[in-house]
């Protein structure tokens, strides 16, 4: 191959790189972003939950609630803080790992302490998810916390149960996943109907 041929091929390769850089690096992302903003504006903005003009969080990422006047979400194994989206991960503890059982026992004790007289704690309340960011809990996990939340808020258990019912999301397309309740959406609605003023988490 002559020097002239090498030079010509190099020029062609450089042109191809420039063309695809512009197409795939600029036009394609801009097109996808534009379609997202038009067709799915809420999702494109991060599925933000706004309450009285204030952003409370995203419906896609869990938040830490530990007050008895709020529903608690699924435990998070992220570090250094729970629900840290910058370090999304599970604990990677297997079922025979003593650390897993110690963590579960600690969570069970916490729930029994704050929910006296109840037993049969749903598994998703004491085990962390694979991502550590799960924003949802099962309907069973939500109903398990009704008595504690209602008592702390000074409202009837029937009102809290009705609120949960209205926030149960069905299986996607009728067959994917399981019924679930978004904790942040539920707690935001709880603040809106509660007779007491919203308190800090």
C-alpha positions, 0 to 999 in steps of 0.5 A, a space after each residue: 500500500 502506497 503512502 498516497 493510499 494510506 493518506 486517502 484511507 485515513 481521510 475517509 476514516 476521519 470523515 466517517 468518524 466526524 459524520 457519526 460523531 455528529 449523528 450519534 453524539 449530537 442529533 440522535 441524543 437531541 432527537 431522543 430527548 425531544 421525543 421524551 419531553 413531548 411524549 413522556 414529559 413527567 418521566 423525562 423530568 425524573 418522575 418528580 413528586 411535587 407537593 404545594 410547589 415543593 419537590 419532595 423527591 422522585 417516584 422512582 427512588 425510595 426515601 428514608 422514613 423513620 417517623 411513626 407518623 409515616 409509612 416506612 419503605 423497604 430497607 436500603 443497603 446503599 452506603 454511606 446513606 440509605 437510598 443513595 442513588 450514587 452507590 446503588 447496590 445490594 448487600 450481596 449477602 447470601 441466605 447463609 450469611 450471618 450478617 444478613 440474618 443479623 440485619 433481618 433480626 434487627 429490623 424485625 425487632 424494630 418493627 415489633 417495637 414500633 408495631 406492638 401486638 402485630 406479627 407476621 411481618 411482610 418480608 419486603 419490610 425486613 429485606 433490602 432490594 437488589 438496587 437499594 433504591 426500591 421506592 415501593 412496598 407490597 400492599 401487605 407491607 403497607 397495611 401492616 403499618 396502618 395501626 401505627 400510622 393512624 395512631 400517630 396521626 390521630 386519624 382513623 385506621 379506616 381512613 388510612 386503609 382507604 388511602 392505601 387502597 387508592 395507591 395500590 398500583 396493579 401489575 404492569 399490563 396486567 401480568 408483569 410484576 406484583 401489585 405495589 404501593 409507592 411509599 413517597 406518593 402514599 406519605 405525600 397523600 397522607 400529609 394532605 389528608 392528615 388532621 395533624 400538621 406534617 412533621 419531619 421525617 
